[in-house]
Amino acid sequence: MESRRAEAAARLKAWTRSRFGDVTVMVTELESASGLHTVVAFWTANRKHYHFRVRKALEDVTQADVPPVEDKDALAMTPGVDCRCC
């Protein structure tokens, strides 16, 4: 099971990099009252922070769940704001 999760995380990181360029990516799966969801945070070389959430378990996330590059600005985190995911 752990190897499937690791493979799913590696795929999601690769998809995120292919969509948003040379970024550092962190993937985590969180449990909430509404079930499992996956959070992806990424940083550019100039340390700008972005993130998005997929309301699916990590192993169920597909490439289609990664937001389009046109939405990158909407994914940006405001400096000093705690996103509670990373």
C-alpha positions as CSV (number, residue, x, y, z in Angstrom):
1,M,0.0,0.0,0.0
2,E,2.8,2.4,0.9
3,S,4.5,1.9,-2.5
4,R,1.2,2.7,-4.3
5,R,0.9,5.9,-2.3
6,A,4.5,6.8,-3.0
7,E,3.9,6.2,-6.7
8,A,0.8,8.3,-6.7
9,A,2.6,11.1,-4.9
10,A,5.5,10.9,-7.5
11,R,3.0,11.0,-10.4
12,L,1.2,14.0,-8.9
13,K,4.5,15.9,-8.3
14,A,5.6,15.1,-11.9
15,W,2.2,16.4,-13.3
16,T,2.5,19.6,-11.2
17,R,6.0,20.2,-12.5
18,S,5.0,19.6,-16.1
19,R,2.1,22.1,-15.6
20,F,3.9,24.8,-13.6
21,G,7.6,24.4,-14.5
22,D,10.6,23.9,-12.4
23,V,9.0,24.0,-8.9
24,T,9.6,22.3,-5.6
25,V,6.4,20.3,-4.8
26,M,5.0,18.9,-1.5
27,V,2.0,16.5,-1.6
28,T,0.0,15.4,1.4
29,E,-3.2,13.7,2.1
30,L,-5.5,14.9,4.9
31,E,-8.6,13.5,6.5
32,S,-11.5,15.8,7.3
33,A,-15.2,15.4,8.2
34,S,-15.9,15.3,4.4
35,G,-13.4,12.5,3.8
36,L,-9.9,12.3,2.4
37,H,-8.4,15.1,0.3
38,T,-5.1,15.8,-1.3
39,V,-3.2,19.1,-0.9
40,V,-0.4,20.1,-3.3
41,A,1.9,23.0,-2.4
42,F,4.6,24.2,-4.6
43,W,7.3,26.9,-4.6
44,T,9.1,28.6,-7.5
45,A,12.8,29.4,-7.5
46,N,12.1,32.9,-6.2
47,R,10.2,31.3,-3.2
48,K,6.7,32.2,-4.3
49,H,4.2,29.8,-2.7
50,Y,1.2,28.2,-4.4
51,H,-1.2,25.5,-3.5
52,F,-4.3,23.6,-4.5
53,R,-6.6,21.0,-3.0
54,V,-8.2,18.0,-4.6
55,R,-11.2,16.5,-2.8
56,K,-10.0,12.9,-3.5
57,A,-7.7,10.4,-1.9
58,L,-4.1,10.7,-3.1
59,E,-4.3,7.5,-5.1
60,D,-7.5,8.7,-6.9
61,V,-6.1,12.0,-8.2
62,T,-5.6,12.2,-11.9
63,Q,-3.7,14.6,-14.2
64,A,-7.0,16.3,-15.0
65,D,-7.3,17.3,-11.4
66,V,-4.2,19.5,-11.6
67,P,-5.4,23.1,-12.3
68,P,-4.4,24.7,-15.7
69,V,-1.4,27.0,-15.8
70,E,-3.8,29.9,-16.5
71,D,-5.0,29.5,-12.9
72,K,-1.5,29.8,-11.4
73,D,-2.1,33.4,-10.1
74,A,-5.3,32.3,-8.3
75,L,-3.3,29.5,-6.5
76,A,-0.8,32.0,-5.1
77,M,-0.6,32.3,-1.3
78,T,-0.3,35.7,0.3
79,P,2.9,36.0,2.3
80,G,2.3,35.8,6.0
81,V,-1.0,33.9,5.7
82,D,-1.1,30.5,7.2
83,C,-2.5,28.0,4.7
84,R,-2.7,25.2,7.4
85,C,-1.5,22.6,5.0
86,C,2.3,23.2,4.9
